[in-house]
Amino acid sequence: MGDSRALAQENGVVKVEPGKRPLSVQAMLGDDSHAESWRRVLEHLATSTATYWLATTTANGTPHVRPVLAVWVGGGLYFCAGGRTRKARNLGIRTDCAVTVEVEPIDLVVEGKVVKVGDPETLRRVARAYASIYDWHVAVRDGAFHDTEGAPTAGPPPYDVYEVIPTMAFAFGTDESFRPTRWAFG
């Protein structure tokens, strides 16, 4: 079991912090008894190196979509961006976003708002997840990530770290093993 699983799981069970659990779940085919669990999604994504796609909007409402490397820590979805990037500037104006990823057998869409993370302990936990999953090693300093090599999808350092606070999530199966499900969050 690698470091990333150790961060995300304890005794094979994904740890989801309070406040990061959905308030309701609904099968999108109309049969609530066949809705998938959020925990199953998190277990599937906990160590994925897939590319995520972040959708934001500019000040005039124009959509802006860019790839990001994201990690799940304690049930929370995190990504980073250099302060001068378009995505960071957009999020400074309007915190609404959508993040998507495909990891067989799930296509996931998370809608919500972002908050910039400044807590040193949370930043260290997120940095450990990036190191474990993507082999990207950063220093946590002054409320941000710093490195010397840069990150192609995040712009130049330093990197602000954002947590997506979901309002709604949708998962669609890419095969019959996963049923379309919608989760509502607080």
Backbone as a chain_set.jsonl record, in Angstrom:
{"seq": "MGDSRALAQENGVVKVEPGKRPLSVQAMLGDDSHAESWRRVLEHLATSTATYWLATTTANGTPHVRPVLAVWVGGGLYFCAGGRTRKARNLGIRTDCAVTVEVEPIDLVVEGKVVKVGDPETLRRVARAYASIYDWHVAVRDGAFHDTEGAPTAGPPPYDVYEVIPTMAFAFGTDESFRPTRWAFG", "coords": {"N": [[0.853, -1.184, 0.0], [0.728, 2.117, -1.006], [1.967, 5.462, -0.112], [-0.055, 7.295, -0.771], [-2.428, 5.877, -0.524], [-2.289, 5.368, 2.184], [-2.634, 7.917, 3.139], [-5.239, 8.417, 2.349], [-6.786, 6.313, 3.222], [-7.755, 4.158, 5.905], [-7.245, 1.108, 7.272], [-8.25, 0.041, 4.877], [-10.496, 1.55, 4.382], [-11.864, 4.483, 3.102], [-11.298, 7.584, 4.574], [-13.532, 10.038, 5.373], [-13.866, 13.31, 6.097], [-15.945, 15.003, 8.531], [-18.577, 17.045, 7.268], [-17.852, 16.816, 4.669], [-19.345, 15.024, 3.477], [-22.026, 13.836, 1.429], [-25.357, 15.259, 1.598], [-27.605, 14.188, 0.501], [-28.54, 11.512, -1.716], [-29.208, 10.336, -4.988], [-30.417, 8.082, -7.332], [-29.995, 8.432, -10.768], [-31.535, 7.239, -12.61], [-33.99, 6.99, -11.636], [-34.443, 5.105, -9.653], [-33.999, 4.883, -6.449], [-32.963, 2.856, -4.858], [-30.829, 1.853, -6.168], [-28.782, 3.66, -6.185], [-25.423, 4.802, -6.256], [-22.723, 4.73, -3.849], [-21.113, 7.557, -2.328], [-18.733, 7.101, -1.083], [-17.741, 4.929, -2.557], [-17.029, 6.213, -4.94], [-15.001, 7.943, -3.991], [-13.131, 6.052, -3.038], [-12.395, 4.921, -5.441], [-11.167, 7.051, -6.736], [-9.096, 7.829, -5.083], [-6.301, 7.364, -5.456], [-5.809, 8.042, -8.037], [-4.144, 9.082, -11.005], [-5.239, 10.557, -12.943], [-6.054, 13.16, -15.311], [-7.695, 16.048, -14.356], [-10.373, 18.299, -15.167], [-10.908, 21.69, -14.971], [-13.472, 23.996, -14.829], [-14.131, 27.367, -15.114], [-15.389, 30.754, -14.989], [-14.947, 33.769, -16.829], [-14.788, 37.303, -15.979], [-16.707, 38.454, -17.63], [-18.382, 36.353, -18.079], [-17.594, 34.438, -19.902], [-16.845, 31.071, -20.638], [-14.149, 29.124, -19.253], [-11.889, 26.587, -19.518], [-9.548, 24.34, -18.199], [-6.86, 21.931, -17.91], [-6.077, 20.309, -14.821], [-4.084, 19.007, -12.147], [-5.325, 17.114, -9.634], [-6.09, 16.259, -6.207], [-7.477, 14.081, -3.721], [-8.162, 14.522, -0.387], [-8.97, 13.478, 2.74], [-11.592, 13.295, 1.883], [-11.97, 15.665, 0.598], [-11.618, 17.685, -2.355], [-8.842, 18.906, -4.007], [-6.857, 21.335, -5.751], [-4.25, 23.16, -7.461], [-3.014, 26.424, -8.403], [-1.091, 28.835, -10.108], [-0.887, 32.232, -9.128], [-1.048, 34.113, -11.204], [-2.316, 32.896, -13.287], [-5.013, 32.428, -15.637], [-7.156, 30.876, -14.645], [-6.876, 31.161, -11.858], [-7.193, 33.923, -11.59], [-9.822, 34.155, -12.521], [-11.155, 32.7, -10.498], [-10.693, 34.39, -8.391], [-12.501, 36.362, -8.868], [-14.983, 35.15, -9.21], [-16.124, 32.458, -7.456], [-17.39, 30.154, -8.248], [-17.333, 26.934, -9.781], [-16.691, 24.052, -11.878], [-15.548, 20.729, -11.791], [-14.198, 18.081, -13.593], [-13.617, 14.588, -14.239], [-12.434, 11.553, -15.686], [-12.251, 8.311, -14.729], [-12.041, 5.121, -15.326], [-14.496, 2.966, -13.983], [-15.924, 5.403, -14.118], [-17.309, 8.545, -14.883], [-16.989, 11.645, -13.588], [-18.525, 14.587, -12.331], [-18.096, 17.468, -10.521], [-19.699, 20.059, -8.999], [-19.427, 23.31, -7.615], [-18.082, 25.612, -5.222], [-14.966, 27.309, -4.77], [-12.51, 27.522, -2.197], [-9.696, 29.254, -1.059], [-6.919, 27.657, 0.302], [-5.186, 28.066, 3.284], [-4.295, 27.092, 5.647], [-1.589, 25.727, 7.338], [-1.264, 22.96, 8.112], [-3.229, 21.61, 6.607], [-2.296, 22.29, 4.053], [0.162, 20.902, 4.113], [-0.765, 18.244, 4.234], [-2.069, 18.059, 1.769], [0.096, 18.542, 0.084], [1.628, 16.242, 0.619], [-0.057, 14.348, -0.52], [0.037, 15.101, -3.263], [2.771, 14.557, -3.723], [2.842, 11.803, -3.328], [0.975, 10.77, -5.184], [1.422, 12.034, -7.72], [4.144, 12.325, -7.782], [5.154, 14.836, -7.334], [6.916, 17.15, -5.707], [6.738, 19.569, -3.288], [7.443, 22.577, -1.435], [5.925, 23.818, 1.477], [5.125, 27.033, 2.131], [4.567, 30.268, 3.396], [1.755, 30.112, 3.104], [1.326, 28.795, 0.673], [2.216, 26.625, -2.136], [5.538, 25.911, -3.107], [8.026, 25.4, -5.565], [10.892, 24.458, -7.544], [10.854, 23.693, -10.152], [8.465, 24.137, -11.482], [5.039, 23.709, -12.562], [3.349, 22.316, -15.177], [0.498, 22.537, -15.609], [-0.245, 24.383, -13.751], [0.894, 26.873, -13.912], [3.445, 29.401, -13.193], [5.379, 29.213, -10.074], [4.735, 31.0, -6.936], [2.242, 28.554, -5.857], [-1.147, 28.788, -5.301], [-3.364, 26.953, -3.26], [-6.413, 25.339, -3.687], [-9.569, 24.357, -2.405], [-12.291, 22.497, -3.509], [-15.528, 23.102, -2.699], [-18.126, 21.148, -2.72], [-21.379, 21.519, -4.178], [-23.023, 19.983, -5.654], [-22.738, 16.754, -7.11], [-22.167, 14.568, -9.82], [-22.169, 11.33, -11.135], [-21.378, 9.181, -13.748], [-21.644, 6.024, -15.152], [-19.183, 4.359, -17.079], [-19.534, 1.926, -17.971], [-21.623, -0.954, -17.331], [-21.155, -1.433, -14.65], [-21.392, 0.658, -12.915], [-23.838, 2.798, -11.726], [-25.64, 5.677, -12.876], [-25.561, 8.468, -10.732], [-26.559, 11.041, -8.441], [-25.371, 13.403, -6.113], [-26.121, 15.555, -3.43], [-24.789, 18.272, -1.656], [-24.055, 20.176, 1.356]], "CA": [[0.0, 0.0, 0.0], [1.556, 3.318, -1.135], [1.693, 6.581, 0.778], [-1.317, 7.954, -1.08], [-3.501, 5.108, 0.092], [-2.186, 5.578, 3.628], [-3.229, 9.223, 3.42], [-6.66, 8.45, 2.046], [-7.507, 5.191, 3.785], [-7.315, 3.527, 7.139], [-7.797, -0.243, 7.249], [-8.967, -0.187, 3.635], [-11.697, 2.368, 4.296], [-11.578, 5.898, 2.868], [-11.726, 8.462, 5.66], [-14.172, 11.252, 4.886], [-14.035, 14.215, 7.218], [-17.288, 15.576, 8.675], [-18.815, 18.204, 6.426], [-17.477, 16.506, 3.289], [-20.224, 13.932, 3.073], [-23.255, 14.355, 0.816], [-26.573, 15.283, 2.41], [-28.578, 13.291, -0.125], [-28.086, 10.757, -2.88], [-30.339, 9.953, -5.823], [-30.128, 7.397, -8.592], [-30.478, 9.285, -11.855], [-32.441, 6.463, -13.454], [-35.286, 6.977, -10.976], [-34.561, 4.021, -8.685], [-33.093, 5.231, -5.358], [-32.321, 1.696, -4.254], [-29.636, 1.509, -6.934], [-27.824, 4.761, -6.2], [-24.068, 4.436, -5.841], [-22.273, 5.451, -2.65], [-20.047, 8.539, -2.513], [-17.512, 6.431, -0.633], [-17.226, 4.138, -3.677], [-16.374, 7.159, -5.847], [-13.757, 8.388, -3.363], [-12.192, 4.927, -3.036], [-11.927, 4.738, -6.804], [-10.345, 8.191, -7.148], [-8.111, 8.173, -4.039], [-4.909, 7.325, -5.912], [-5.806, 8.213, -9.487], [-3.282, 10.093, -11.615], [-5.976, 11.105, -14.092], [-6.131, 14.608, -15.473], [-8.989, 16.649, -14.049], [-10.654, 19.498, -15.96], [-11.509, 22.745, -14.16], [-14.226, 25.006, -15.58], [-14.419, 28.615, -14.415], [-15.892, 31.761, -15.927], [-14.281, 35.066, -16.761], [-15.635, 38.364, -15.433], [-17.846, 38.709, -18.522], [-19.181, 35.146, -18.203], [-17.052, 33.506, -20.881], [-16.313, 29.87, -19.984], [-12.709, 28.889, -19.321], [-11.646, 25.215, -19.069], [-8.138, 23.99, -18.25], [-6.515, 20.723, -17.155], [-5.393, 20.466, -13.536], [-3.828, 17.798, -11.378], [-6.081, 17.277, -8.395], [-5.975, 15.176, -5.233], [-8.526, 13.946, -2.706], [-7.602, 14.383, 0.955], [-10.039, 13.511, 3.737], [-12.869, 13.471, 1.194], [-11.988, 16.966, -0.07], [-10.975, 17.771, -3.659], [-7.901, 20.025, -4.001], [-6.006, 21.583, -6.903], [-3.481, 24.376, -7.242], [-2.834, 27.295, -9.57], [-0.288, 30.04, -9.916], [-1.742, 33.411, -8.975], [-1.181, 34.892, -12.431], [-3.022, 32.137, -14.318], [-6.398, 32.844, -15.91], [-8.085, 30.181, -13.739], [-6.789, 31.788, -10.533], [-7.815, 35.255, -11.675], [-11.269, 33.928, -12.595], [-11.644, 32.286, -9.176], [-10.636, 35.566, -7.535], [-13.687, 37.17, -9.162], [-16.172, 34.316, -9.012], [-15.615, 31.198, -6.92], [-18.117, 29.01, -8.816], [-16.554, 26.141, -10.725], [-17.001, 22.634, -12.058], [-14.36, 19.915, -12.016], [-14.581, 16.793, -14.15], [-12.554, 13.599, -14.417], [-12.852, 10.212, -16.066], [-11.427, 7.21, -14.267], [-12.892, 3.948, -15.552], [-15.668, 3.069, -14.839], [-16.708, 6.547, -13.658], [-17.154, 9.938, -15.313], [-17.448, 12.416, -12.433], [-18.638, 16.039, -12.419], [-18.315, 18.083, -9.214], [-20.015, 21.487, -9.097], [-19.359, 23.951, -6.309], [-17.319, 26.849, -5.06], [-13.642, 27.051, -4.224], [-11.934, 28.367, -1.162], [-8.24, 29.174, -1.036], [-6.454, 26.999, 1.514], [-4.017, 28.715, 3.867], [-3.92, 26.378, 6.86], [-0.349, 24.99, 7.078], [-1.417, 21.504, 8.229], [-3.953, 21.147, 5.422], [-1.365, 22.403, 2.928], [1.127, 19.796, 4.199], [-1.463, 17.004, 3.864], [-2.289, 18.106, 0.32], [1.425, 18.389, -0.532], [1.991, 14.817, 0.699], [-0.851, 13.627, -1.518], [0.635, 15.381, -4.58], [4.041, 13.834, -3.821], [2.576, 10.38, -3.409], [0.204, 10.405, -6.375], [2.004, 12.559, -8.959], [5.587, 12.476, -7.6], [5.434, 16.275, -7.39], [7.354, 17.511, -4.362], [6.713, 21.022, -3.1], [7.617, 23.099, -0.079], [4.811, 24.648, 1.947], [5.697, 28.244, 2.701], [3.775, 31.487, 3.227], [0.391, 29.799, 2.693], [1.265, 28.345, -0.718], [3.208, 25.64, -2.564], [6.698, 26.447, -3.827], [8.98, 24.443, -6.093], [11.868, 25.091, -8.427], [10.706, 23.214, -11.523], [7.21, 24.566, -12.087], [4.028, 22.701, -12.853], [2.793, 22.732, -16.463], [-0.911, 22.913, -15.594], [-0.525, 25.319, -12.666], [1.563, 28.153, -14.102], [4.678, 29.538, -12.409], [5.19, 29.291, -8.627], [4.132, 30.057, -6.0], [0.939, 28.016, -6.228], [-2.219, 28.783, -4.312], [-4.087, 25.686, -3.201], [-7.852, 25.55, -3.586], [-10.45, 23.219, -2.143], [-13.617, 22.602, -4.101], [-16.611, 22.803, -1.759], [-19.174, 20.748, -3.657], [-22.809, 21.694, -3.951], [-23.651, 18.862, -6.343], [-21.823, 15.902, -7.867], [-22.837, 13.619, -10.703], [-21.275, 10.3, -11.666], [-21.968, 8.393, -14.825], [-20.85, 4.83, -15.419], [-18.718, 4.151, -18.449], [-20.016, 0.586, -18.284], [-22.771, -1.339, -16.502], [-20.77, -1.674, -13.265], [-21.629, 1.855, -12.101], [-25.098, 3.425, -12.115], [-25.65, 7.143, -12.767], [-25.981, 8.889, -9.397], [-26.388, 12.458, -8.097], [-25.226, 13.69, -4.678], [-26.261, 16.965, -3.045], [-23.986, 18.602, -0.486], [-24.557, 21.325, 2.105]], "C": [[0.89, 1.234, 0.0], [1.147, 4.409, -0.169], [0.337, 7.206, 0.516], [-2.493, 7.189, -0.486], [-3.472, 5.286, 1.604], [-2.801, 6.918, 4.012], [-4.744, 9.179, 3.313], [-7.448, 7.375, 2.797], [-6.916, 4.754, 5.117], [-8.013, 2.184, 7.196], [-8.664, -0.48, 6.025], [-10.216, 0.649, 3.45], [-11.296, 3.827, 4.109], [-12.132, 6.711, 4.024], [-12.283, 9.737, 5.053], [-14.462, 12.128, 6.09], [-15.474, 14.71, 7.308], [-17.42, 16.836, 7.829], [-18.456, 17.971, 4.974], [-18.286, 15.321, 2.76], [-21.48, 14.524, 2.433], [-24.432, 14.304, 1.78], [-27.641, 14.374, 1.833], [-27.964, 12.637, -1.342], [-29.321, 10.319, -3.668], [-29.834, 9.241, -7.067], [-30.736, 8.23, -9.711], [-31.36, 8.534, -12.835], [-33.797, 6.295, -12.78], [-35.469, 5.89, -9.941], [-33.557, 4.252, -7.564], [-32.386, 4.028, -4.744], [-31.047, 1.305, -4.984], [-28.65, 2.671, -7.055], [-26.478, 4.257, -5.702], [-23.675, 5.244, -4.608], [-21.154, 6.423, -3.016], [-18.705, 7.927, -2.112], [-16.902, 5.598, -1.758], [-16.485, 5.031, -4.676], [-15.017, 7.567, -5.272], [-12.715, 7.274, -3.333], [-11.591, 4.733, -4.419], [-10.953, 5.839, -7.225], [-9.16, 8.478, -6.23], [-6.679, 8.222, -4.544], [-4.791, 7.529, -7.417], [-4.866, 9.331, -9.929], [-3.952, 10.722, -12.833], [-5.878, 12.622, -14.125], [-7.555, 15.05, -15.192], [-9.136, 17.881, -14.938], [-11.427, 20.473, -15.096], [-12.19, 23.749, -15.07], [-14.529, 26.183, -14.666], [-15.054, 29.558, -15.43], [-15.12, 33.059, -15.729], [-15.262, 36.093, -16.206], [-16.847, 38.64, -16.315], [-18.685, 37.459, -18.785], [-18.696, 34.145, -19.235], [-16.507, 32.274, -20.167], [-14.812, 29.723, -20.22], [-12.468, 27.5, -18.737], [-10.167, 24.902, -19.248], [-7.898, 22.687, -17.488], [-5.821, 21.095, -15.849], [-5.088, 19.083, -12.981], [-4.47, 18.021, -10.023], [-5.878, 16.06, -7.502], [-7.164, 15.222, -4.282], [-7.85, 13.701, -1.368], [-8.748, 14.51, 1.945], [-11.412, 13.711, 3.127], [-12.985, 14.805, 0.498], [-11.183, 16.925, -1.359], [-10.133, 19.043, -3.72], [-7.163, 20.114, -5.331], [-5.225, 22.859, -6.62], [-3.323, 25.139, -8.549], [-1.937, 28.464, -9.188], [-1.196, 31.258, -9.936], [-1.954, 34.222, -10.241], [-1.924, 34.145, -13.537], [-4.45, 32.65, -14.477], [-7.345, 32.164, -14.924], [-8.06, 30.806, -12.353], [-7.426, 33.165, -10.546], [-9.339, 35.124, -11.747], [-11.834, 33.588, -11.22], [-11.565, 33.413, -8.161], [-11.841, 36.471, -7.708], [-14.962, 36.41, -8.822], [-15.706, 32.917, -8.608], [-16.345, 29.966, -7.44], [-17.227, 28.263, -9.803], [-17.196, 24.771, -10.896], [-15.686, 21.935, -12.331], [-14.834, 18.566, -12.521], [-13.359, 15.895, -14.251], [-13.191, 12.297, -14.898], [-11.808, 9.234, -15.563], [-12.32, 5.977, -14.358], [-13.248, 3.266, -14.243], [-16.535, 4.288, -14.529], [-16.314, 7.821, -14.404], [-17.765, 10.765, -14.192], [-17.457, 13.9, -12.754], [-18.925, 16.544, -11.005], [-18.546, 19.563, -9.456], [-19.929, 22.091, -7.709], [-18.634, 25.271, -6.354], [-15.955, 26.471, -4.509], [-13.339, 28.007, -3.086], [-10.421, 28.172, -1.232], [-7.822, 28.616, 0.321], [-5.204, 27.708, 2.016], [-3.502, 28.014, 5.111], [-2.685, 25.515, 6.598], [-0.5, 23.468, 7.147], [-2.173, 20.935, 7.027], [-3.051, 21.208, 4.196], [-0.347, 21.266, 2.946], [0.477, 18.471, 3.803], [-1.689, 16.941, 2.35], [-0.96, 17.927, -0.41], [1.88, 16.932, -0.495], [1.212, 14.005, -0.326], [-0.309, 13.861, -2.926], [1.943, 14.604, -4.758], [3.809, 12.35, -4.038], [1.914, 9.983, -4.736], [0.903, 10.817, -7.665], [3.535, 12.669, -8.914], [6.011, 13.935, -7.786], [5.694, 16.742, -5.965], [7.457, 19.031, -4.258], [7.032, 21.347, -1.647], [6.388, 23.937, 0.246], [5.421, 25.84, 2.668], [4.774, 29.421, 2.404], [2.384, 31.21, 2.657], [0.241, 29.322, 1.268], [2.272, 27.225, -0.942], [4.318, 26.366, -3.313], [7.504, 25.272, -4.352], [9.899, 25.159, -7.066], [11.671, 24.719, -9.884], [9.454, 23.717, -12.217], [6.289, 23.397, -12.355], [3.294, 23.125, -14.119], [1.33, 23.176, -16.43], [-1.236, 23.987, -14.572], [0.108, 26.687, -12.861], [2.816, 28.233, -13.258], [4.399, 29.634, -10.907], [5.213, 30.746, -8.15], [2.726, 29.659, -6.45], [-0.026, 28.131, -5.064], [-2.925, 27.452, -4.401], [-5.548, 26.0, -2.936], [-8.537, 24.241, -3.216], [-11.779, 23.499, -2.808], [-14.625, 22.191, -3.037], [-17.821, 22.441, -2.615], [-20.571, 21.161, -3.21], [-23.563, 20.511, -4.551], [-22.553, 18.059, -7.032], [-22.654, 14.895, -8.645], [-21.8, 12.602, -11.155], [-22.052, 9.464, -12.666], [-21.062, 7.203, -15.075], [-20.418, 4.777, -16.869], [-19.015, 2.732, -18.893], [-21.153, 0.259, -17.301], [-22.432, -1.521, -15.025], [-21.04, -0.48, -12.343], [-22.872, 2.567, -12.62], [-25.03, 4.939, -11.954], [-26.269, 7.584, -11.436], [-25.681, 10.368, -9.218], [-26.323, 12.591, -6.587], [-25.382, 15.177, -4.465], [-25.495, 17.162, -1.737], [-24.55, 19.864, 0.163], [-24.222, 22.66, 1.525]], "O": [[1.718, 1.397, 0.896], [0.123, 4.31, 0.507], [-0.355, 7.607, 1.452], [-3.447, 7.795, 0.0], [-4.525, 5.35, 2.238], [-3.413, 7.048, 5.072], [-5.449, 9.824, 4.089], [-8.656, 7.517, 2.986], [-5.736, 4.961, 5.4], [-9.242, 2.122, 7.171], [-9.704, -1.133, 6.12], [-10.93, 0.48, 2.461], [-10.482, 4.351, 4.87], [-13.29, 6.551, 4.41], [-11.594, 10.433, 4.308], [-15.208, 11.742, 6.99], [-16.154, 14.828, 6.288], [-16.466, 17.603, 7.698], [-18.719, 18.825, 4.127], [-17.951, 14.712, 1.744], [-21.946, 15.587, 2.844], [-24.506, 13.441, 2.654], [-28.482, 13.848, 2.562], [-27.0, 13.136, -1.923], [-30.35, 9.975, -3.086], [-28.943, 9.728, -7.764], [-31.876, 8.681, -9.602], [-31.876, 9.121, -13.786], [-34.655, 5.56, -13.269], [-36.562, 5.759, -9.389], [-32.394, 3.871, -7.691], [-31.31, 4.178, -4.165], [-30.263, 0.506, -4.471], [-27.784, 2.664, -7.93], [-26.41, 3.39, -4.831], [-24.23, 6.313, -4.356], [-20.348, 6.147, -3.904], [-17.675, 8.204, -2.726], [-15.681, 5.56, -1.903], [-15.436, 4.648, -5.196], [-14.006, 7.542, -5.975], [-11.536, 7.528, -3.578], [-10.408, 4.416, -4.548], [-10.019, 5.585, -7.985], [-8.304, 9.295, -6.572], [-5.907, 9.065, -4.086], [-3.755, 7.21, -8.002], [-4.804, 10.39, -9.304], [-3.287, 11.35, -13.657], [-5.65, 13.274, -13.106], [-8.507, 14.486, -15.732], [-8.143, 18.439, -15.407], [-12.476, 20.132, -14.549], [-11.564, 24.294, -15.979], [-15.105, 26.023, -13.59], [-15.233, 29.198, -16.593], [-14.701, 33.397, -14.622], [-16.433, 35.784, -15.99], [-17.904, 39.018, -15.81], [-19.595, 37.487, -19.614], [-19.324, 33.104, -19.426], [-15.775, 32.411, -19.187], [-14.282, 30.143, -21.249], [-12.807, 27.255, -17.58], [-9.593, 25.16, -20.307], [-8.623, 22.366, -16.546], [-5.074, 22.071, -15.784], [-5.763, 18.109, -13.312], [-4.186, 19.01, -9.346], [-5.539, 14.974, -7.974], [-7.771, 16.272, -4.071], [-7.052, 12.774, -1.233], [-9.425, 15.538, 1.984], [-12.308, 14.242, 3.783], [-14.003, 15.07, -0.141], [-10.181, 16.215, -1.448], [-10.651, 20.139, -3.507], [-6.878, 19.095, -5.961], [-5.507, 23.559, -5.648], [-3.473, 24.589, -9.64], [-2.024, 29.003, -8.085], [-2.17, 31.298, -10.687], [-2.941, 34.95, -10.347], [-2.141, 34.701, -14.613], [-5.018, 33.235, -13.555], [-8.257, 32.814, -14.413], [-9.11, 30.967, -11.731], [-8.127, 33.532, -9.603], [-10.061, 35.89, -11.109], [-12.869, 34.122, -10.82], [-12.293, 33.4, -7.168], [-12.172, 37.254, -6.818], [-15.892, 36.955, -8.227], [-14.97, 32.269, -9.352], [-15.963, 28.843, -7.111], [-16.47, 28.87, -10.56], [-18.111, 24.39, -10.166], [-14.815, 22.471, -13.016], [-15.754, 17.972, -11.96], [-12.225, 16.365, -14.336], [-14.333, 11.984, -14.561], [-10.633, 9.317, -15.922], [-13.243, 5.81, -13.561], [-12.348, 3.006, -13.445], [-17.756, 4.221, -14.664], [-15.13, 8.133, -14.537], [-18.944, 10.601, -13.879], [-16.524, 14.417, -13.368], [-19.881, 16.105, -10.366], [-17.704, 20.244, -10.042], [-20.317, 21.455, -6.729], [-18.583, 25.949, -7.381], [-15.804, 25.437, -3.858], [-13.84, 29.13, -3.026], [-9.935, 27.059, -1.438], [-8.316, 29.054, 1.361], [-4.265, 27.927, 1.251], [-2.401, 28.303, 5.579], [-2.722, 24.652, 5.721], [0.078, 22.758, 6.324], [-1.794, 19.893, 6.491], [-3.04, 20.28, 3.388], [-0.024, 20.719, 1.891], [1.095, 17.662, 3.112], [-1.518, 15.89, 1.732], [-0.903, 17.228, -1.421], [2.453, 16.438, -1.466], [1.754, 13.081, -0.932], [-0.205, 12.915, -3.707], [2.194, 14.053, -5.83], [4.498, 11.715, -4.837], [2.271, 8.965, -5.329], [0.97, 10.028, -8.608], [4.154, 13.064, -9.902], [7.081, 14.224, -8.323], [4.797, 16.729, -5.123], [8.162, 19.682, -5.029], [6.907, 20.505, -0.757], [5.878, 24.67, -0.601], [6.129, 25.695, 3.665], [4.262, 29.552, 1.292], [1.886, 31.973, 1.829], [-0.844, 29.422, 0.695], [3.076, 26.91, -0.064], [4.066, 27.314, -4.057], [7.651, 24.26, -3.666], [9.698, 26.335, -7.371], [12.252, 25.35, -10.767], [9.399, 23.717, -13.447], [6.713, 22.241, -12.37], [2.675, 24.189, -14.138], [0.956, 24.101, -17.152], [-2.371, 24.462, -14.515], [-0.118, 27.583, -12.048], [3.219, 27.235, -12.66], [3.324, 30.076, -10.501], [5.662, 31.628, -8.881], [2.107, 30.314, -7.289], [0.243, 27.632, -3.971], [-3.07, 26.885, -5.484], [-5.879, 26.817, -2.076], [-8.136, 23.164, -3.657], [-12.329, 24.594, -2.69], [-14.584, 21.069, -2.533], [-18.471, 23.323, -3.174], [-20.894, 21.149, -2.022], [-24.598, 20.09, -4.034], [-21.556, 18.621, -7.485], [-23.701, 14.436, -8.187], [-20.682, 12.967, -11.517], [-23.208, 9.099, -12.454], [-19.846, 7.358, -15.197], [-21.185, 5.107, -17.773], [-18.781, 2.371, -20.047], [-21.58, 1.121, -16.534], [-23.334, -1.744, -14.218], [-20.926, -0.601, -11.124], [-22.958, 2.902, -13.802], [-24.43, 5.434, -11.001], [-27.353, 7.136, -11.062], [-24.703, 10.891, -9.752], [-27.109, 11.978, -5.864], [-24.842, 15.977, -5.228], [-25.549, 16.325, -0.835], [-25.412, 20.535, -0.405], [-24.602, 23.689, 2.085]]}, "num_chains": 1, "name": "protein.A"}
